[in-house]
Amino acid sequence: MLRHRTAFALFAAALAVSACGIKRVSRVDPNSVTDLSGGWNDTDSRLVANELIGQSLSANWTRDWAAANAGQSPTIIVGEFRNRTMEHIAVGTFVRDLERAYITSGAVRVVASAAERDEVRGERVDQQTNASAETRARMAREQGARFMLQGDVQAIEDSEGREKIVFYQIDATMIDLETNAKVWVGQHKIKKYIQRRRLTP
């Protein structure tokens, strides 16, 4: 009898522990603003990308290029954005947000990154042997970029007790690939105030 009671008590304890570990999961709108930790998140990535693209497209370099090239849109490539903060930032997602904002604007043409071009070139080479002449992609027909967008993300933190301020500064530069001239420099800042909850006994 004692053995059965002990086994039942252990089983009940195991159930209680597992119940404490159950998570509640619900789906939310991907475009909704959600700040849990106060750190860089998907909302920051999307909003900063849209702001920087808006700044760059309203600058003189796009109009100068169109005026000198019979109204044609400039071709750009989004290069490296360096994470100079102490936290993990999904820079790849941020770069995709930048590309999406540029393409959606319709004001510029965006070409593939170096890694993407390697895969596409491999497929193009394969087609020369295995695809019909009517459907294969032709060689040496790539669209070259004339401008490259580069930048970095920096952060400063200041905290005291249960309060913390996180300041992000995102700098971006558009460079003429032929002359190395910086044709546009943009910047966007985010400042977050974070207050930790007081622990209750």
Secondary structure, 3 states (H helix, E strand, C coil): CHHHHHHHHHHHHHHHHHHHCCCCCCCCCCCCCCCCCCCCCHHHHHHHHHHHHHHHHCCHHHHHHHHHCCCCCCEEEEEEEEECCCCCCCHHHHHHHHHHHHHHHCCCEECCCHHHHHHHHHHHHHHHHHCCCCCCCCCCCCCCCCEEEEEEEEEEEEEECCEEEEEEEEEEEEEECCCCCEEEEEEEEEEEEEECCCCCC
